[in-house]
């Protein structure tokens, strides 16, 4: 009986090995279709700014922050982009590959506006715009938003 069990065990192992190699040799390796990064929507957040709310695209990764609004045709009057940084800093922004003007608001960690630069034009590239003090967030809005809604340094933005 011992000898029969050994034959069965060896036959089972050989079958498993054969099945493994059969699968490897006959399997058709299909490369998955590439996923367009434009179809991977960044999260949106409703943000209270002045007497209004805006729908802001949230960007957190270095690649997202570098791309920003570059290449877009514009922003709706109630649309923006919120840049989230891992720590407070004096984050500079430029208008590389921009096609429209914006207002730039720098916000402290608690949402207080610490600096505003209004009506920044694409023609200003390669100039960099920086806050007057450290900020944790940057909110880009359509040009003229701050003036139209009386948004000032010291105001609080509901994040």
C-alpha positions, -999 to +999 in steps of 0.1 A: +000+000+000+029+023+007+042+019-028+008+027-043+005+059-023+039+071-036+029+065-072-003+084-067+016+113-050+042+114-078+015+113-104-004+141-087+028+163-086+035+155-122-001+165-132+002+198-113+036+206-129+022+197-164-009+219-158+013+248-147+035+246-178+005+241-201-011+273-186+021+293-190+027+281-226-008+285-239-019+316-221-022+346-243-007+375-226-029+405-232-015+439-225-042+460-207-055+490-226-039+522-214-060+544-192-062+580-201-052+603-173-077+628-184-105+603-176-092+600-140-111+630-126-095+648-097-118+651-067-140+681-065-148+701-033-174+728-026-156+758-011-171+789+005-153+820-008-167+855+001-205+854-003-204+826-028-194+789-032-172+775-059-166+740-072-129+735-069-108+707-085-085+694-057-049+687-066-025+672-041+003+653-060+034+670-073+024+661-109-011+675-105+003+707-089+028+712-117+001+708-144-025+730-126-048+748-150-023+746-179-039+738-212-074+745-201-096+770-220-110+787-189-129+785-157-166+789-151-175+819-128-181+795-099-151+772-106-116+770-092-086+748-084-075+741-049-038+732-045-031+713-012+005+713+000+019+690+027+033+718+048+032+756+050+055+774+026+059+803+002+047+785-029+052+804-061+030+802-092+036+810-128+014+811-159+032+785-180+009+772-208-021+792-194-047+805-218-067+828-194-062+852-165-068+842-129-069+854-093-046+836-070-054+833-033-029+819-008-046+804+024-032+795+058-039+760+072-070+774+089-084+788+056-075+824+063-065+843+032-029+855+037-022+869+002-040+876-030-027+884-065-055+895-088-059+893-126-027+874-133-023+872-171-007+844-192+015+872-206+033+874-173+051+841-179+079+833-168+074+856-138+066+838-106+040+851-081+045+844-044+026+851-012+035+877+013+037+850+040+036+812+042+005+793+031-008+757+031-033+761+003-036+780-030-069+787-046-070+797-083-102+815-094-114+832-125-098+867-130-119+894-112-135+870-087-118+886-057-129+921-066-164+911-077-171+893-044-151+917-021-126+890-011-097+904+009-066+893+028-078+882+063-111+867+050-118+831+058-124+805+031-145+775+041-125+745+029 
